[in-house]
Amino acid sequence: MTTILNAMLAAAAEQPSMLPTILMFVALGAVMYFFMIRPQQKKQKEINAFRNSLTVGQTVVTIGGLHGTIKTMDDTTVTLHVATGVDLRFEKAAINPTGTTPAQA
């Protein structure tokens, strides 16, 4: 009986520690946060700040590539003047923050 107990204790003592595995997962989580999640959150804040700073008369480009001048705005939509007699209504989310025109630059 004591030999079985001694064998079980010896097998338990030889098992590797879980600490390196836990540290690896923590390090992986930190790398993912600093290289993927945090930059995406920062980019999203910049996009939201751009869309909230839109003003009437500003020339913009939609995500579909349509160029126009903001005619009217409300909380969620923007009406763009794209040609004489042509006004189109878009969601603010459809305004491309990277699509600058020479008038904006």
N, CA, C and O atoms as a GROMACS GRO file, in nm:
protein
  420
    1MET      N    1   0.082  -0.119   0.000
    1MET     CA    2   0.000   0.000   0.000
    1MET      C    3   0.086   0.125   0.000
    1MET      O    4   0.055   0.222  -0.069
    2THR      N    5   0.192   0.124   0.075
    2THR     CA    6   0.278   0.241   0.080
    2THR      C    7   0.352   0.262  -0.050
    2THR      O    8   0.384   0.376  -0.085
    3THR      N    9   0.380   0.156  -0.123
    3THR     CA   10   0.449   0.173  -0.251
    3THR      C   11   0.358   0.240  -0.354
    3THR      O   12   0.405   0.320  -0.435
    4ILE      N   13   0.231   0.208  -0.350
    4ILE     CA   14   0.136   0.273  -0.441
    4ILE      C   15   0.124   0.421  -0.405
    4ILE      O   16   0.122   0.507  -0.493
    5LEU      N   17   0.117   0.451  -0.275
    5LEU     CA   18   0.109   0.589  -0.230
    5LEU      C   19   0.235   0.666  -0.267
    5LEU      O   20   0.227   0.780  -0.311
    6ASN      N   21   0.349   0.605  -0.251
    6ASN     CA   22   0.476   0.669  -0.287
    6ASN      C   23   0.482   0.693  -0.438
    6ASN      O   24   0.531   0.797  -0.483
    7ALA      N   25   0.433   0.598  -0.517
    7ALA     CA   26   0.434   0.613  -0.662
    7ALA      C   27   0.341   0.728  -0.704
    7ALA      O   28   0.374   0.804  -0.795
    8MET      N   29   0.226   0.739  -0.640
    8MET     CA   30   0.133   0.848  -0.672
    8MET      C   31   0.191   0.984  -0.633
    8MET      O   32   0.175   1.081  -0.707
    9LEU      N   33   0.256   0.991  -0.519
    9LEU     CA   34   0.319   1.116  -0.477
    9LEU      C   35   0.433   1.155  -0.570
    9LEU      O   36   0.451   1.273  -0.599
   10ALA      N   37   0.508   1.060  -0.616
   10ALA     CA   38   0.619   1.088  -0.707
   10ALA      C   39   0.565   1.137  -0.841
   10ALA      O   40   0.622   1.228  -0.901
   11ALA      N   41   0.456   1.077  -0.889
   11ALA     CA   42   0.397   1.119  -1.016
   11ALA      C   43   0.340   1.260  -1.003
   11ALA      O   44   0.350   1.340  -1.097
   12ALA      N   45   0.279   1.291  -0.889
   12ALA     CA   46   0.224   1.425  -0.868
   12ALA      C   47   0.336   1.529  -0.859
   12ALA      O   48   0.317   1.641  -0.904
   13ALA      N   49   0.448   1.495  -0.803
   13ALA     CA   50   0.558   1.588  -0.789
   13ALA      C   51   0.625   1.615  -0.924
   13ALA      O   52   0.687   1.720  -0.941
   14GLU      N   53   0.615   1.524  -1.019
   14GLU     CA   54   0.681   1.540  -1.148
   14GLU      C   55   0.598   1.618  -1.249
   14GLU      O   56   0.649   1.653  -1.355
   15GLN      N   57   0.472   1.648  -1.220
   15GLN     CA   58   0.388   1.721  -1.314
   15GLN      C   59   0.438   1.865  -1.324
   15GLN      O   60   0.474   1.926  -1.224
   16PRO      N   61   0.439   1.919  -1.446
   16PRO     CA   62   0.488   2.056  -1.463
   16PRO      C   63   0.392   2.158  -1.402
   16PRO      O   64   0.273   2.130  -1.382
   17SER      N   65   0.445   2.274  -1.372
   17SER     CA   66   0.366   2.380  -1.312
   17SER      C   67   0.275   2.444  -1.417
   17SER      O   68   0.309   2.447  -1.535
   18MET      N   69   0.163   2.495  -1.375
   18MET     CA   70   0.069   2.563  -1.464
   18MET      C   71   0.107   2.710  -1.482
   18MET      O   72   0.050   2.778  -1.567
   19LEU      N   73   0.201   2.759  -1.404
   19LEU     CA   74   0.238   2.901  -1.408
   19LEU      C   75   0.287   2.946  -1.546
   19LEU      O   76   0.242   3.050  -1.593
   20PRO      N   77   0.377   2.874  -1.613
   20PRO     CA   78   0.418   2.919  -1.747
   20PRO      C   79   0.304   2.925  -1.847
   20PRO      O   80   0.301   3.014  -1.932
   21THR      N   81   0.211   2.834  -1.838
   21THR     CA   82   0.096   2.832  -1.928
   21THR      C   83   0.007   2.954  -1.902
   21THR      O   84  -0.039   3.020  -1.995
   22ILE      N   85  -0.016   2.983  -1.776
   22ILE     CA   86  -0.098   3.099  -1.741
   22ILE      C   87  -0.030   3.227  -1.785
   22ILE      O   88  -0.095   3.316  -1.840
   23LEU      N   89   0.100   3.237  -1.763
   23LEU     CA   90   0.175   3.356  -1.805
   23LEU      C   91   0.172   3.373  -1.957
   23LEU      O   92   0.164   3.485  -2.006
   24MET      N   93   0.178   3.262  -2.029
   24MET     CA   94   0.172   3.270  -2.175
   24MET      C   95   0.038   3.327  -2.221
   24MET      O   96   0.035   3.411  -2.311
   25PHE      N   97  -0.072   3.283  -2.161
   25PHE     CA   98  -0.203   3.333  -2.199
   25PHE      C   99  -0.220   3.480  -2.161
   25PHE      O  100  -0.282   3.556  -2.236
   26VAL      N  101  -0.167   3.520  -2.048
   26VAL     CA  102  -0.173   3.661  -2.008
   26VAL      C  103  -0.092   3.746  -2.106
   26VAL      O  104  -0.138   3.852  -2.148
   27ALA      N  105   0.028   3.699  -2.143
   27ALA     CA  106   0.110   3.772  -2.238
   27ALA      C  107   0.041   3.780  -2.375
   27ALA      O  108   0.046   3.884  -2.441
   28LEU      N  109  -0.022   3.673  -2.419
   28LEU     CA  110  -0.094   3.672  -2.546
   28LEU      C  111  -0.210   3.772  -2.542
   28LEU      O  112  -0.233   3.843  -2.639
   29GLY      N  113  -0.281   3.776  -2.432
   29GLY     CA  114  -0.390   3.873  -2.417
   29GLY      C  115  -0.338   4.016  -2.420
   29GLY      O  116  -0.401   4.103  -2.481
   30ALA      N  117  -0.225   4.042  -2.356
   30ALA     CA  118  -0.167   4.177  -2.357
   30ALA      C  119  -0.123   4.217  -2.497
   30ALA      O  120  -0.144   4.330  -2.539
   31VAL      N  121  -0.061   4.125  -2.570
   31VAL     CA  122  -0.018   4.154  -2.706
   31VAL      C  123  -0.139   4.184  -2.794
   31VAL      O  124  -0.136   4.279  -2.872
   32MET      N  125  -0.244   4.104  -2.783
   32MET     CA  126  -0.364   4.128  -2.862
   32MET      C  127  -0.425   4.263  -2.828
   32MET      O  128  -0.472   4.334  -2.918
   33TYR      N  129  -0.427   4.300  -2.700
   33TYR     CA  130  -0.485   4.427  -2.660
   33TYR      C  131  -0.406   4.543  -2.720
   33TYR      O  132  -0.464   4.634  -2.779
   34PHE      N  133  -0.273   4.542  -2.704
   34PHE     CA  134  -0.192   4.655  -2.747
   34PHE      C  135  -0.171   4.663  -2.898
   34PHE      O  136  -0.146   4.772  -2.949
   35PHE      N  137  -0.180   4.552  -2.970
   35PHE     CA  138  -0.158   4.555  -3.114
   35PHE      C  139  -0.286   4.547  -3.196
   35PHE      O  140  -0.283   4.578  -3.316
   36MET      N  141  -0.398   4.508  -3.137
   36MET     CA  142  -0.520   4.494  -3.215
   36MET      C  143  -0.636   4.576  -3.157
   36MET      O  144  -0.693   4.658  -3.229
   37ILE      N  145  -0.670   4.556  -3.033
   37ILE     CA  146  -0.790   4.617  -2.975
   37ILE      C  147  -0.772   4.766  -2.953
   37ILE      O  148  -0.857   4.845  -2.994
   38ARG      N  149  -0.663   4.806  -2.889
   38ARG     CA  150  -0.641   4.946  -2.856
   38ARG      C  151  -0.630   5.034  -2.980
   38ARG      O  152  -0.694   5.140  -2.984
   39PRO      N  153  -0.552   4.997  -3.083
   39PRO     CA  154  -0.548   5.081  -3.203
   39PRO      C  155  -0.684   5.092  -3.272
   39PRO      O  156  -0.717   5.198  -3.326
   40GLN      N  157  -0.762   4.986  -3.272
   40GLN     CA  158  -0.894   4.991  -3.335
   40GLN      C  159  -0.987   5.085  -3.258
   40GLN      O  160  -1.063   5.159  -3.320
   41GLN      N  161  -0.981   5.082  -3.125
   41GLN     CA  162  -1.062   5.173  -3.045
   41GLN      C  163  -1.023   5.318  -3.070
   41GLN      O  164  -1.109   5.405  -3.079
   42LYS      N  165  -0.892   5.343  -3.082
   42LYS     CA  166  -0.843   5.478  -3.108
   42LYS      C  167  -0.891   5.526  -3.245
   42LYS      O  168  -0.935   5.641  -3.259
   43LYS      N  169  -0.883   5.440  -3.345
   43LYS     CA  170  -0.928   5.475  -3.480
   43LYS      C  171  -1.078   5.504  -3.479
   43LYS      O  172  -1.122   5.599  -3.544
   44GLN      N  173  -1.156   5.425  -3.408
   44GLN     CA  174  -1.300   5.444  -3.402
   44GLN      C  175  -1.336   5.577  -3.335
   44GLN      O  176  -1.430   5.644  -3.377
   45LYS      N  177  -1.260   5.615  -3.231
   45LYS     CA  178  -1.284   5.744  -3.166
   45LYS      C  179  -1.255   5.859  -3.263
   45LYS      O  180  -1.328   5.958  -3.264
   46GLU      N  181  -1.149   5.847  -3.343
   46GLU     CA  182  -1.116   5.951  -3.441
   46GLU      C  183  -1.225   5.963  -3.547
   46GLU      O  184  -1.262   6.073  -3.587
   47ILE      N  185  -1.277   5.849  -3.592
   47ILE     CA  186  -1.384   5.850  -3.692
   47ILE      C  187  -1.509   5.916  -3.635
   47ILE      O  188  -1.573   5.997  -3.702
   48ASN      N  189  -1.545   5.881  -3.511
   48ASN     CA  190  -1.663   5.942  -3.448
   48ASN      C  191  -1.644   6.091  -3.429
   48ASN      O  192  -1.738   6.168  -3.449
   49ALA      N  193  -1.523   6.134  -3.391
   49ALA     CA  194  -1.496   6.276  -3.374
   49ALA      C  195  -1.510   6.349  -3.507
   49ALA      O  196  -1.564   6.460  -3.513
   50PHE      N  197  -1.461   6.288  -3.616
   50PHE     CA  198  -1.474   6.348  -3.749
   50PHE      C  199  -1.621   6.363  -3.786
   50PHE      O  200  -1.663   6.470  -3.831
   51ARG      N  201  -1.698   6.258  -3.768
   51ARG     CA  202  -1.838   6.262  -3.808
   51ARG      C  203  -1.919   6.359  -3.723
   51ARG      O  204  -2.016   6.418  -3.771
   52ASN      N  205  -1.880   6.376  -3.597
   52ASN     CA  206  -1.950   6.472  -3.512
   52ASN      C  207  -1.910   6.616  -3.543
   52ASN      O  208  -1.982   6.709  -3.507
   53SER      N  209  -1.796   6.636  -3.609
   53SER     CA  210  -1.750   6.771  -3.641
   53SER      C  211  -1.793   6.817  -3.780
   53SER      O  212  -1.751   6.924  -3.824
   54LEU      N  213  -1.875   6.739  -3.848
   54LEU     CA  214  -1.922   6.779  -3.981
   54LEU      C  215  -2.005   6.907  -3.971
   54LEU      O  216  -2.081   6.926  -3.875
   55THR      N  217  -1.989   6.994  -4.070
   55THR     CA  218  -2.063   7.120  -4.070
   55THR      C  219  -2.132   7.139  -4.205
   55THR      O  220  -2.091   7.081  -4.306
   56VAL      N  221  -2.237   7.220  -4.205
   56VAL     CA  222  -2.309   7.252  -4.328
   56VAL      C  223  -2.214   7.330  -4.418
   56VAL      O  224  -2.144   7.421  -4.373
   57GLY      N  225  -2.212   7.294  -4.546
   57GLY     CA  226  -2.125   7.358  -4.643
   57GLY      C  227  -1.993   7.287  -4.664
   57GLY      O  228  -1.917   7.324  -4.753
   58GLN      N  229  -1.965   7.186  -4.584
   58GLN     CA  230  -1.840   7.110  -4.595
   58GLN      C  231  -1.850   7.011  -4.711
   58GLN      O  232  -1.953   6.946  -4.729
   59THR      N  233  -1.743   7.000  -4.789
   59THR     CA  234  -1.738   6.903  -4.898
   59THR      C  235  -1.688   6.771  -4.843
   59THR      O  236  -1.586   6.765  -4.776
   60VAL      N  237  -1.762   6.663  -4.873
   60VAL     CA  238  -1.729   6.531  -4.820
   60VAL      C  239  -1.741   6.426  -4.930
   60VAL      O  240  -1.791   6.453  -5.039
   61VAL      N  241  -1.692   6.307  -4.898
   61VAL     CA  242  -1.703   6.192  -4.987
   61VAL      C  243  -1.769   6.080  -4.907
   61VAL      O  244  -1.733   6.056  -4.791
   62THR      N  245  -1.866   6.011  -4.967
   62THR     CA  246  -1.930   5.899  -4.898
   62THR      C  247  -1.845   5.774  -4.913
   62THR      O  248  -1.749   5.773  -4.990
   63ILE      N  249  -1.880   5.669  -4.840
   63ILE     CA  250  -1.805   5.544  -4.850
   63ILE      C  251  -1.826   5.479  -4.986
   63ILE      O  252  -1.750   5.390  -5.025
   64GLY      N  253  -1.927   5.522  -5.059
   64GLY     CA  254  -1.950   5.472  -5.194
   64GLY      C  255  -1.879   5.553  -5.300
   64GLY      O  256  -1.884   5.518  -5.418
   65GLY      N  257  -1.811   5.661  -5.259
   65GLY     CA  258  -1.735   5.741  -5.353
   65GLY      C  259  -1.810   5.861  -5.410
   65GLY      O  260  -1.761   5.924  -5.503
   66LEU      N  261  -1.926   5.893  -5.356
   66LEU     CA  262  -2.005   6.005  -5.405
   66LEU      C  263  -1.957   6.134  -5.339
   66LEU      O  264  -1.951   6.143  -5.217
   67HIS      N  265  -1.921   6.234  -5.420
   67HIS     CA  266  -1.875   6.363  -5.370
   67HIS      C  267  -1.994   6.457  -5.361
   67HIS      O  268  -2.080   6.459  -5.448
   68GLY      N  269  -1.996   6.536  -5.253
   68GLY     CA  270  -2.104   6.632  -5.238
   68GLY      C  271  -2.076   6.732  -5.128
   68GLY      O  272  -1.977   6.720  -5.056
   69THR      N  273  -2.163   6.829  -5.117
   69THR     CA  274  -2.153   6.932  -5.014
   69THR      C  275  -2.269   6.915  -4.918
   69THR      O  276  -2.383   6.894  -4.960
   70ILE      N  277  -2.241   6.923  -4.790
   70ILE     CA  278  -2.345   6.904  -4.689
   70ILE      C  279  -2.441   7.022  -4.696
   70ILE      O  280  -2.402   7.138  -4.683
   71LYS      N  281  -2.570   6.990  -4.717
   71LYS     CA  282  -2.674   7.093  -4.727
   71LYS      C  283  -2.746   7.108  -4.593
   71LYS      O  284  -2.761   7.220  -4.543
   72THR      N  285  -2.791   6.997  -4.536
   72THR     CA  286  -2.855   6.997  -4.404
   72THR      C  287  -2.809   6.876  -4.326
   72THR      O  288  -2.760   6.778  -4.384
   73MET      N  289  -2.824   6.884  -4.194
   73MET     CA  290  -2.784   6.772  -4.107
   73MET      C  291  -2.882   6.761  -3.991
   73MET      O  292  -2.946   6.858  -3.952
   74ASP      N  293  -2.893   6.641  -3.938
   74ASP     CA  294  -2.955   6.620  -3.808
   74ASP      C  295  -2.868   6.521  -3.732
   74ASP      O  296  -2.752   6.501  -3.770
   75ASP      N  297  -2.919   6.459  -3.628
   75ASP     CA  298  -2.836   6.373  -3.544
   75ASP      C  299  -2.780   6.253  -3.617
   75ASP      O  300  -2.666   6.214  -3.592
   76THR      N  301  -2.856   6.193  -3.707
   76THR     CA  302  -2.811   6.069  -3.769
   76THR      C  303  -2.796   6.076  -3.920
   76THR      O  304  -2.732   5.990  -3.979
   77THR      N  305  -2.855   6.177  -3.985
   77THR     CA  306  -2.851   6.183  -4.131
   77THR      C  307  -2.789   6.313  -4.180
   77THR      O  308  -2.784   6.414  -4.110
   78VAL      N  309  -2.742   6.308  -4.304
   78VAL     CA  310  -2.681   6.422  -4.371
   78VAL      C  311  -2.742   6.429  -4.510
   78VAL      O  312  -2.753   6.327  -4.578
   79THR      N  313  -2.783   6.548  -4.553
   79THR     CA  314  -2.831   6.567  -4.689
   79THR      C  315  -2.720   6.632  -4.770
   79THR      O  316  -2.673   6.741  -4.736
   80LEU      N  317  -2.678   6.563  -4.877
   80LEU     CA  318  -2.570   6.613  -4.961
   80LEU      C  319  -2.626   6.671  -5.089
   80LEU      O  320  -2.716   6.615  -5.152
   81HIS      N  321  -2.570   6.784  -5.127
   81HIS     CA  322  -2.602   6.846  -5.256
   81HIS      C  323  -2.495   6.797  -5.353
   81HIS      O  324  -2.378   6.834  -5.340
   82VAL      N  325  -2.534   6.714  -5.450
   82VAL     CA  326  -2.436   6.655  -5.542
   82VAL      C  327  -2.439   6.716  -5.680
   82VAL      O  328  -2.340   6.708  -5.753
   83ALA      N  329  -2.549   6.778  -5.719
   83ALA     CA  330  -2.560   6.844  -5.848
   83ALA      C  331  -2.679   6.940  -5.841
   83ALA      O  332  -2.755   6.939  -5.744
   84THR      N  333  -2.693   7.022  -5.943
   84THR     CA  334  -2.804   7.116  -5.946
   84THR      C  335  -2.937   7.040  -5.941
   84THR      O  336  -2.968   6.960  -6.029
   85GLY      N  337  -3.012   7.066  -5.836
   85GLY     CA  338  -3.141   7.001  -5.820
   85GLY      C  339  -3.134   6.859  -5.767
   85GLY      O  340  -3.237   6.791  -5.761
   86VAL      N  341  -3.015   6.812  -5.728
   86VAL     CA  342  -3.002   6.675  -5.678
   86VAL      C  343  -2.948   6.679  -5.536
   86VAL      O  344  -2.832   6.713  -5.514
   87ASP      N  345  -3.033   6.643  -5.441
   87ASP     CA  346  -2.994   6.634  -5.300
   87ASP      C  347  -3.022   6.492  -5.254
   87ASP      O  348  -3.132   6.440  -5.274
   88LEU      N  349  -2.922   6.429  -5.194
   88LEU     CA  350  -2.935   6.291  -5.147
   88LEU      C  351  -2.915   6.286  -4.997
   88LEU      O  352  -2.831   6.357  -4.942
   89ARG      N  353  -2.993   6.200  -4.931
   89ARG     CA  354  -2.982   6.187  -4.786
   89ARG      C  355  -2.907   6.059  -4.752
   89ARG      O  356  -2.938   5.952  -4.805
   90PHE      N  357  -2.808   6.070  -4.662
   90PHE     CA  358  -2.726   5.958  -4.619
   90PHE      C  359  -2.719   5.954  -4.468
   90PHE      O  360  -2.742   6.054  -4.400
   91GLU      N  361  -2.688   5.837  -4.416
   91GLU     CA  362  -2.655   5.825  -4.275
   91GLU      C  363  -2.519   5.889  -4.252
   91GLU      O  364  -2.435   5.889  -4.342
   92LYS      N  365  -2.496   5.944  -4.133
   92LYS     CA  366  -2.365   6.002  -4.103
   92LYS      C  367  -2.255   5.897  -4.112
   92LYS      O  368  -2.141   5.929  -4.146
   93ALA      N  369  -2.289   5.774  -4.083
   93ALA     CA  370  -2.191   5.665  -4.089
   93ALA      C  371  -2.143   5.639  -4.231
   93ALA      O  372  -2.041   5.574  -4.251
   94ALA      N  373  -2.216   5.691  -4.332
   94ALA     CA  374  -2.176   5.670  -4.470
   94ALA      C  375  -2.075   5.773  -4.518
   94ALA      O  376  -2.029   5.766  -4.632
   95ILE      N  377  -2.040   5.870  -4.434
   95ILE     CA  378  -1.941   5.970  -4.471
   95ILE      C  379  -1.803   5.912  -4.442
   95ILE      O  380  -1.775   5.869  -4.331
   96ASN      N  381  -1.718   5.912  -4.545
   96ASN     CA  382  -1.585   5.853  -4.534
   96ASN      C  383  -1.489   5.952  -4.469
   96ASN      O  384  -1.466   6.060  -4.523
   97PRO      N  385  -1.432   5.916  -4.353
   97PRO     CA  386  -1.340   6.009  -4.287
   97PRO      C  387  -1.206   6.023  -4.358
   97PRO      O  388  -1.135   6.120  -4.334
   98THR      N  389  -1.168   5.928  -4.444
   98THR     CA  390  -1.041   5.937  -4.514
   98THR      C  391  -1.055   5.998  -4.651
   98THR      O  392  -0.954   6.028  -4.716
   99GLY      N  393  -1.176   6.018  -4.698
   99GLY     CA  394  -1.197   6.073  -4.831
   99GLY      C  395  -1.197   6.225  -4.827
   99GLY      O  396  -1.304   6.287  -4.823
  100THR      N  397  -1.080   6.286  -4.829
  100THR     CA  398  -1.072   6.431  -4.829
  100THR      C  399  -1.065   6.481  -4.970
  100THR      O  400  -1.013   6.414  -5.059
  101THR      N  401  -1.116   6.598  -4.991
  101THR     CA  402  -1.112   6.661  -5.123
  101THR      C  403  -1.016   6.780  -5.116
  101THR      O  404  -0.980   6.822  -5.006
  102PRO      N  405  -0.974   6.835  -5.229
  102PRO     CA  406  -0.881   6.948  -5.226
  102PRO      C  407  -0.936   7.068  -5.147
  102PRO      O  408  -0.857   7.144  -5.091
  103ALA      N  409  -1.068   7.085  -5.142
  103ALA     CA  410  -1.125   7.196  -5.066
  103ALA      C  411  -1.101   7.178  -4.916
  103ALA      O  412  -1.091   7.277  -4.844
  104GLN      N  413  -1.093   7.053  -4.868
  104GLN     CA  414  -1.070   7.027  -4.726
  104GLN      C  415  -0.923   7.032  -4.690
  104GLN      O  416  -0.890   7.068  -4.577
  105ALA      N  417  -0.835   6.997  -4.782
  105ALA     CA  418  -0.692   6.987  -4.752
  105ALA      C  419  -0.626   7.119  -4.732
  105ALA      O  420  -0.506   7.125  -4.706
   0.00000   0.00000   0.00000
